[in-house]
Amino acid sequence: MLHKLLLCLLLASVFLFPASAQDAARTQGTLIPIGGGYKTLHNFVEAALPYWQTLNATHFTMLMLPPAFSYNPYQFSQQELLDNSYLADLRRSQLEESCRDVLASHNIDGVPCRVIVPPVYTREAAQSSLIEQFFTADLAAIYFLGGDQINAMNIIANTRLEQAIAQAFQRGVPLGGNSAGAALLAQPMIAGYAPEYDQNNALREGAVNLWNQPDAGERGLSVGAGNALIETHLWELGRVPRVLNLLSFDDAPHLVIGIDGSTGGVLQDETIFRDVFGQYSAAIFDGISLNASENASFSANGVLSIHNVLIHLLAPGDFSFNLTTLQPSWTDHLVNAERDFSAFEKPENTGDLYLYGSAPPSSSFPDNAGTLVLLVGYPDAAQLANTAEQYAGDRQIVSLLAGDQLAEVLPEGTALSDYGFIAVIGGDQSLINIEQLQPVAEAWRGGMTVLLGGAAAAAAGQTYVANPAVNFVTGNAGVLEAHSQGSFIVGGTILRRGLELINLNIEPRLIDNNRFGRLFSLAFNERSVQALGLPADTAVRFTSDGAFVQGESAAFVLDLSESTLGVGANNAFVIANALLDTYPASERIEAIHP
């Protein structure tokens, strides 16, 4: 009877007073969020080592918590238990091996590494009175496995397990994890996309879910960071649109720590984000300093319009960010920005210019004998034929192959000047030949209306990325990683001079082909030139009245003109004070001052 009474009192303390533990713990402690993957386990141990050295322990003991592995917070089959126990044990052995390697590198001998995986796959398990036995006095660190952060928090929130985690954190035990295990290290927790949404339409109102209802148990850890969100797989999965959408939320911090896969960092005392480690970079998205979040809105068709988002990229090295003062360590952050958008003004006497993020719909330009369609940069005859069929009609369709001269492939007796509209549709930027397109550039400078779609749109600017196209369905993991994450490494992109029609650099298919690294590479390598990112279903029309956005998504403008640039120890870009804007359909691209 006494045992039942004590149990009831303990559970009541957990359910009735979760906020007090949260408030007490939030100001001090070490969080180690990792964007994804298990290549950085040794870095996690390195970050936990200083606390372990205060313990005078005979073992290096860590807990590896698997709730994010769960498929259902309320029930778990024997088969699921076996499957997840096998996978968790694999990760356990990897962490133990990393621990041994780290201790050896510090000449620490005779200390066994011990990683324990409590089988907490349901909420019932998280409520067990046995939970406390895993949280020993010599516990050096806690690592949360990746998976599903919603399932994880449905298991953890307001339980004995969370109480034990909070008590360990309060005495100094570092908390870390990757992917979902990192997302839950923020108390207001990113909870994925809403149904029917993904990265391709993440700029739309209602596309992103945020758990920030502590009273309802919808949140991250009670001791998680309260002044910033934590986004994972940042560059790897192209989550920039999701981050921007979150910055528009009224009930969320307007500061996001974005961490790429195979990359992590240390958030100390909810104040300093430091010691980035791994292969790539992390980013701070600041919607506060220049009022980006306060002034954000959604267009008539529900697409995000947000301006003057301040972004800082951090890589391994002596780079940190203060979440309280909003200062990067290596320079002052912008408190005002005089934006110059003169590059979006069409030069005098030139024709209208359309830039499409992908091959435009056939209905987007005239279907008559006065329209010339040039197909360039297609890797094989089948793709070329399919594109030609898409634009079949009364238009004149011409394929410009390697080695061709434009004048030689036009119908006999015709010249470019015989047409009133020229559309150049490109397949692969690596196959674009700028010299072949110079006659089109001259026609435009003489007043001809020109449309450049897909790969051809990239050629309109000063410089373009000439890396081969990748297929996210058939491409192997190494190629995709080099494309999406490797583009943030110095030398990760091939850059060529463009047609120089406008003083911009352009990256098409920005979202659907995850080309944010290419966009940043363009801006990093030519800081004085703004980079224009065009999603597949979006276009910009340059007229004498200005540059206007068309389509279903938004145009992105990345501006590094006031940035401080550097390079991390891993050769990843380091950037302070990048500015990012989105312009949905019907908006004119112009400076929006803070």
C-alpha positions in Angstrom: 0.0 0.0 0.0 2.8 2.4 1.0 4.6 1.5 -2.3 1.5 2.5 -4.3 1.2 5.7 -2.4 4.8 6.7 -3.1 4.4 5.8 -6.7 1.3 8.0 -7.0 3.1 10.9 -5.3 6.1 10.5 -7.7 3.9 10.5 -10.8 2.0 13.5 -9.5 5.2 15.4 -9.1 6.2 14.6 -12.7 2.8 15.6 -14.2 2.0 18.6 -12.0 5.4 20.3 -11.9 7.2 19.7 -15.2 7.7 23.4 -15.8 9.8 24.0 -12.6 12.4 21.5 -13.8 12.4 23.2 -17.2 12.8 26.7 -15.8 15.6 25.6 -13.4 17.6 23.7 -16.1 17.3 26.0 -19.0 20.0 28.5 -18.2 22.9 26.1 -17.8 23.9 22.9 -19.7 25.5 21.5 -22.7 23.5 20.4 -25.8 25.2 18.7 -28.7 22.9 18.6 -31.7 24.0 16.7 -34.8 22.3 17.1 -38.1 22.2 13.5 -39.1 24.1 10.3 -39.5 26.6 8.5 -37.2 30.0 9.7 -38.7 30.4 12.2 -35.9 30.1 10.0 -32.8 33.8 10.6 -31.9 33.0 14.4 -31.9 30.1 13.8 -29.5 32.5 12.0 -27.2 35.0 14.8 -27.5 32.3 17.3 -26.5 31.3 15.2 -23.5 34.9 14.6 -22.3 35.3 17.8 -20.2 32.3 16.8 -18.1 33.4 13.2 -17.7 36.8 14.5 -16.4 35.0 16.2 -13.5 33.5 12.9 -12.4 36.7 11.0 -11.5 34.8 7.9 -12.8 36.4 4.6 -13.4 34.2 4.1 -16.6 33.1 6.4 -19.4 29.4 5.6 -19.1 26.8 6.9 -21.6 23.2 6.3 -22.2 21.9 5.9 -25.8 18.1 6.6 -25.8 16.1 5.0 -28.6 12.5 6.4 -28.3 12.7 8.0 -31.7 13.1 4.5 -33.2 9.6 3.7 -32.1 6.8 3.2 -34.6 4.0 3.7 -32.1 4.4 5.3 -28.6 1.8 3.1 -27.1 2.5 -0.4 -28.3 5.4 -2.3 -29.7 5.5 -5.8 -31.2 8.1 -8.4 -30.4 9.3 -8.2 -34.0 9.7 -4.4 -33.8 11.5 -4.9 -30.5 14.0 -7.3 -32.1 14.5 -5.1 -35.2 15.1 -2.0 -33.2 17.2 -3.7 -30.6 19.5 -4.9 -33.3 19.8 -1.5 -34.9 20.3 0.2 -31.5 23.0 -2.2 -30.5 24.8 -1.5 -33.8 24.8 2.2 -32.9 25.8 1.4 -29.3 28.9 -0.5 -30.4 29.8 2.3 -32.8 29.6 4.8 -29.9 31.7 2.6 -27.6 34.3 2.2 -30.3 34.4 6.0 -30.8 34.7 6.4 -27.1 37.8 4.1 -26.9 39.4 6.0 -29.9 38.9 9.4 -28.2 40.3 8.2 -24.9 43.3 6.7 -26.6 43.9 10.0 -28.5 44.0 11.8 -25.2 46.4 9.1 -23.7 43.7 8.0 -21.2 44.4 4.4 -20.5 42.6 1.7 -18.5 39.2 3.4 -18.6 36.5 1.1 -20.1 33.8 2.7 -22.3 30.3 1.6 -21.5 27.2 2.5 -23.6 23.8 1.3 -22.3 20.6 1.3 -24.4 17.5 1.2 -22.1 14.7 -0.4 -24.2 12.4 2.6 -24.0 10.2 2.2 -27.1 6.8 3.0 -25.5 5.3 5.5 -23.1 4.7 2.7 -20.6 8.4 1.9 -20.5 9.2 5.6 -20.0 6.9 5.6 -16.9 8.6 2.5 -15.3 10.0 2.9 -11.9 13.1 1.1 -13.2 14.1 4.1 -15.3 16.1 5.8 -12.5 18.4 2.9 -12.3 20.0 3.7 -15.6 20.9 7.3 -14.6 23.9 6.5 -12.4 26.1 9.1 -10.7 28.9 8.4 -13.1 26.8 9.0 -16.2 28.9 11.1 -18.6 26.6 11.8 -21.5 23.2 11.0 -23.0 22.7 10.4 -26.8 19.3 10.4 -28.5 19.1 8.2 -31.6 17.5 9.5 -34.8 14.1 8.5 -36.1 10.8 10.3 -35.4 10.9 13.2 -32.9 7.1 13.2 -32.6 7.0 9.6 -31.5 10.0 10.2 -29.2 8.3 13.1 -27.4 5.0 11.3 -27.2 7.0 8.7 -25.2 9.2 11.0 -23.2 7.1 14.1 -22.3 6.0 14.3 -18.6 7.3 10.9 -17.6 9.8 9.4 -15.2 12.2 9.2 -18.1 12.0 13.0 -18.8 12.4 13.7 -15.1 15.5 11.6 -14.9 16.9 13.3 -18.0 16.2 16.8 -16.5 17.9 15.8 -13.2 21.0 14.5 -15.1 21.1 17.7 -17.2 20.9 19.9 -14.2 24.0 18.3 -12.7 25.9 18.8 -15.9 25.4 15.7 -18.1 25.6 16.7 -21.8 22.7 15.8 -24.0 23.2 15.1 -27.7 21.7 13.3 -30.6 21.3 13.2 -34.3 18.4 14.0 -36.7 15.2 13.5 -34.7 17.4 13.1 -31.6 18.8 16.6 -32.2 15.4 18.3 -33.1 14.0 17.4 -29.7 16.9 19.2 -28.0 14.8 22.4 -28.5 11.8 22.8 -26.3 9.8 24.4 -29.2 10.3 21.5 -31.6 10.0 21.3 -35.3 7.5 18.5 -36.0 7.9 17.9 -39.7 5.7 18.8 -42.6 1.9 19.0 -42.5 0.1 16.3 -44.7 0.5 16.9 -48.4 3.5 19.1 -48.0 7.2 18.5 -48.4 10.3 20.6 -49.3 8.9 21.5 -52.7 5.9 23.4 -51.3 7.4 24.3 -47.9 7.0 28.0 -48.4 3.2 27.7 -48.4 1.2 28.8 -45.4 0.4 25.8 -43.1 3.1 23.6 -44.7 5.2 23.1 -41.5 4.3 21.8 -38.1 5.7 23.2 -34.8 5.2 21.6 -31.4 5.2 24.5 -28.9 2.3 23.6 -26.6 3.9 22.6 -23.3 0.6 22.3 -21.5 -0.5 19.7 -24.0 2.8 17.8 -24.0 3.5 18.9 -27.6 7.1 20.1 -27.3 10.7 19.0 -27.3 12.5 18.1 -24.1 11.6 20.2 -21.0 15.3 21.1 -20.7 15.8 21.8 -24.4 16.7 25.2 -25.7 13.9 27.7 -25.5 15.2 30.6 -27.5 15.9 28.8 -30.8 14.6 26.0 -33.0 16.9 23.2 -34.2 16.7 22.1 -37.8 18.5 19.0 -39.0 19.7 17.7 -42.4 19.8 21.3 -43.4 21.6 21.2 -46.7 21.3 17.5 -47.2 17.5 17.6 -47.5 17.1 21.2 -48.7 15.3 22.4 -45.7 15.9 26.1 -46.2 12.2 26.8 -47.2 11.0 25.0 -44.1 13.3 27.1 -41.9 12.0 30.4 -43.6 8.4 29.3 -43.0 9.2 28.7 -39.3 10.6 32.2 -39.0 7.2 33.5 -39.8 5.5 31.8 -36.9 4.2 34.1 -34.2 4.5 31.5 -31.5 8.1 30.4 -32.2 11.6 31.7 -31.6 12.7 33.7 -34.6 16.1 32.1 -34.5 16.9 28.8 -36.0 20.1 26.7 -35.7 20.3 24.7 -38.9 22.7 21.8 -38.9 23.7 19.7 -41.9 24.0 15.9 -42.0 27.4 14.5 -40.7 27.8 17.8 -38.9 27.2 19.0 -35.3 28.0 21.6 -32.8 27.8 22.5 -29.1 25.1 24.8 -27.7 26.4 26.0 -24.3 24.0 27.4 -21.6 21.4 28.3 -24.2 23.7 31.2 -25.2 26.8 30.2 -27.3 26.6 27.9 -30.3 30.3 26.8 -30.8 32.7 24.1 -31.8 31.0 23.1 -35.1 32.4 19.7 -36.1 32.0 17.3 -39.0 32.1 17.4 -42.7 30.0 20.4 -43.6 28.5 23.4 -41.9 25.8 24.8 -39.6 23.8 27.9 -40.1 22.1 30.5 -38.0 18.9 32.0 -39.4 18.1 35.2 -37.7 14.7 36.7 -38.2 15.1 39.2 -35.4 18.0 41.6 -36.2 16.5 43.1 -39.4 12.8 42.5 -38.5 12.4 39.7 -41.1 10.0 37.7 -39.0 8.0 40.7 -37.9 7.4 41.8 -41.5 6.9 38.4 -43.0 3.6 37.7 -44.8 1.9 35.3 -47.2 0.8 36.2 -50.7 -2.7 35.9 -52.0 -1.8 32.4 -53.2 -0.4 31.5 -49.8 3.4 31.7 -50.5 5.8 33.2 -48.0 7.2 36.7 -48.6 10.1 37.3 -46.2 12.9 39.7 -46.5 16.2 40.5 -44.8 16.7 37.2 -43.2 20.2 37.3 -41.7 22.2 34.1 -42.2 25.5 33.1 -40.7 27.3 29.9 -41.8 29.7 28.3 -39.3 32.2 25.5 -40.0 34.9 23.8 -37.9 37.3 26.4 -36.6 37.2 29.4 -34.3 33.7 30.4 -35.2 30.7 30.8 -32.7 27.5 32.6 -32.4 25.9 34.3 -29.4 22.1 33.6 -29.3 21.6 36.4 -26.8 23.4 39.3 -28.5 22.9 37.7 -32.0 26.6 38.3 -32.7 28.8 36.0 -34.7 32.2 35.8 -33.1 34.3 36.9 -36.1 32.6 40.1 -37.0 29.7 42.4 -36.0 26.2 41.4 -37.2 24.2 43.8 -39.3 21.8 46.1 -37.6 20.8 47.9 -40.7 21.1 47.1 -44.4 21.1 49.5 -47.4 20.0 47.1 -50.1 20.9 47.7 -53.8 18.6 46.0 -56.3 19.7 47.9 -59.4 20.7 44.6 -61.0 17.0 43.8 -61.4 16.5 46.8 -63.7 16.5 45.8 -67.3 19.2 47.5 -69.4 17.9 50.1 -71.8 16.9 49.1 -75.3 17.0 45.4 -74.6 14.0 43.1 -75.0 11.9 41.7 -72.2 13.6 38.7 -70.6 11.9 35.7 -69.0 13.9 33.4 -66.8 12.2 30.1 -65.8 13.4 27.7 -63.1 12.7 24.7 -65.3 11.4 24.0 -68.8 8.4 26.4 -69.0 4.8 25.2 -69.8 4.1 25.3 -73.5 1.3 27.8 -72.9 3.7 30.3 -71.4 4.9 31.7 -74.8 3.4 32.2 -78.2 2.6 29.3 -80.5 3.1 30.8 -83.9 5.6 30.9 -86.8 7.2 33.9 -85.3 8.5 32.0 -82.2 11.8 30.1 -82.3 12.4 27.4 -79.7 16.1 26.4 -79.3 16.8 23.2 -77.4 20.3 23.1 -75.9 22.3 21.0 -73.4 20.3 17.7 -73.6 22.4 14.6 -72.7 20.6 12.2 -75.0 18.3 12.0 -78.0 15.3 10.7 -75.9 15.2 13.7 -73.6 15.7 16.0 -76.6 12.8 14.4 -78.4 10.5 14.5 -75.4 11.1 18.2 -74.9 10.6 18.9 -78.6 7.3 17.1 -78.5 6.2 19.3 -75.5 6.5 22.4 -77.6 5.2 21.1 -80.9 2.8 23.3 -82.8 3.3 26.2 -85.1 6.6 27.3 -83.5 9.9 26.6 -85.2 11.8 24.1 -83.0 15.6 23.8 -83.5 18.0 21.5 -81.6 21.4 23.0 -81.0 23.9 20.2 -80.6 27.6 20.1 -79.6 29.6 21.7 -82.4 26.6 23.4 -84.1 26.6 27.0 -85.1 23.2 28.6 -84.6 23.1 30.2 -88.1 23.7 26.9 -89.7 20.8 25.0 -88.0 18.1 27.6 -88.6 15.7 26.9 -91.4 17.2 27.7 -94.8 16.8 31.4 -95.7 15.9 32.5 -92.1 17.8 34.5 -89.5 17.2 35.3 -85.8 15.9 38.7 -86.8 13.0 37.0 -88.6 11.5 35.9 -85.3 9.6 38.0 -82.7 10.2 35.7 -79.7 13.1 33.3 -78.9 12.8 30.6 -76.2 15.9 28.7 -75.2 15.2 25.6 -73.2 18.2 23.9 -71.5 18.6 20.4 -70.1 22.0 20.2 -68.3 24.1 23.2 -67.3 27.3 21.2 -67.8 26.4 20.9 -71.5 25.6 24.5 -72.2 27.9 26.2 -74.7 27.9 29.9 -74.1 29.5 30.7 -77.5 26.6 29.0 -79.3 24.1 31.3 -77.5 25.9 34.6 -78.2 23.7 35.3 -81.2 20.6 35.1 -78.9 22.3 37.5 -76.5 22.9 40.0 -79.2 19.3 39.6 -80.4 18.1 40.4 -76.9 20.4 43.4 -76.6 18.8 44.6 -79.9 15.3 44.5 -78.4 14.2 40.9 -79.0 12.0 39.2 -76.3 13.9 36.2 -75.0 12.9 33.4 -72.7 15.6 31.2 -71.0 14.3 28.1 -69.3 15.8 25.4 -67.1 19.6 25.1 -67.6 19.5 28.0 -70.1 18.3 30.4 -67.4 21.5 29.8 -65.5 23.5 31.1 -68.5 21.8 34.5 -68.4 24.0 35.8 -65.5 27.6 36.7 -65.0 28.7 33.2 -63.8 26.9 29.9 -63.7 27.4 26.5 -62.1 28.4 23.9 -64.7 28.3 20.8 -62.6 26.3 17.9 -64.2 22.7 17.5 -63.3 21.8 14.8 -60.8 18.8 12.5 -60.5 17.5 12.1 -57.0 15.7 8.9 -57.9 18.5 7.0 -59.6 21.6 8.8 -58.3 23.9 7.1 -55.9 24.4 8.4 -52.4 27.9 9.8 -53.0 26.9 11.8 -56.1 23.9 13.2 -54.3 25.9 14.2 -51.2 28.5 15.9 -53.4 25.7 17.8 -55.2 23.7 19.0 -52.2 26.3 19.2 -49.4 29.6 19.2 -51.2 28.5 22.4 -53.0 29.1 24.2 -49.7 32.8 23.2 -49.8 35.4 25.4 -51.5 35.9 24.0 -55.0 32.7 21.9 -54.8 31.2 23.6 -57.9 32.5 24.2 -61.4 31.9 27.9 -62.4 31.9 29.3 -65.9 31.2 32.7 -67.3 27.7 33.3 -68.5 26.1 35.4 -71.2 26.2 38.4 -68.9 22.8 39.6 -69.9 22.1 40.9 -66.4 24.4 41.6 -63.4 23.1 38.6 -61.4 24.0 34.9 -61.0 21.1 32.5 -61.5 20.5 29.0 -60.2 17.4 27.2 -61.6 15.5 24.2 -60.1 16.5 25.6 -56.7 14.2 23.5 -54.5 13.2 20.4 -56.4 16.8 19.6 -57.2 18.2 20.9 -53.9 20.6 23.5 -55.3 21.0 25.7 -52.3 24.7 24.9 -52.2 25.0 26.0 -55.8 23.2 29.2 -54.9 25.6 29.9 -52.0 28.6 29.0 -54.1 27.6 31.5 -56.8 27.3 34.2 -54.1 30.4 33.2 -52.2 32.6 33.2 -55.3 31.3 36.6 -56.6 30.2 38.4 -53.5 29.3 41.7 -55.2 26.8 39.9 -57.5 23.4 38.9 -56.0 22.4 35.3 -56.6 18.8 34.6 -57.9 17.3 31.2 -57.1 14.4 30.0 -59.2 12.3 27.0 -58.1 11.1 24.7 -61.0 7.6 26.3 -61.1 8.7 29.9 -60.8 9.9 32.6 -63.3 11.0 36.2 -63.3 10.1 38.6 -66.1 12.4 41.5 -66.6 10.6 44.5 -68.2 11.1 48.2 -68.4 8.8 48.5 -65.3 10.9 46.2 -63.2 11.4 42.5 -62.5 8.3 40.6 -61.5 7.8 37.0 -60.2 5.4 34.5 -61.8 4.5 30.9 -60.9 3.6 28.8 -58.0 6.5 29.3 -55.6 8.8 32.3 -54.9 12.1 33.7 -56.3 15.0 33.7 -53.8 17.6 36.5 -53.7 20.8 35.8 -51.8 23.0 38.8 -51.2 26.5 38.6 -49.7 27.5 42.2 -50.5 27.8 43.1 -46.8 29.1 39.7 -45.7 32.3 38.7 -44.1 33.6 35.5 -45.8 36.0 32.8 -44.5 36.7 29.1 -44.8 36.4 26.4 -42.1 39.0 23.8 -41.2 37.1 21.4 -43.4 37.1 23.9 -46.4 33.4 24.7 -45.9 32.1 28.2 -46.5 32.0 30.5 -43.5 29.8 33.5 -44.0 28.6 36.2 -41.6 25.7 38.5 -42.6 24.3 36.9 -45.7 20.9 38.3 -46.6 18.1 36.2 -48.0 14.7 37.2 -49.4 11.8 35.4 -51.0 9.4 37.1 -53.6 6.2 35.2 -54.4 4.2 35.6 -57.6 3.1 39.1 -58.6 5.7 40.7 -56.3 8.3 43.0 -57.8 11.8 42.2 -56.9 13.1 45.3 -55.2 14.8 46.3 -52.0 12.7 45.9 -48.9 14.4 47.9 -46.2 14.3 46.7 -42.6 
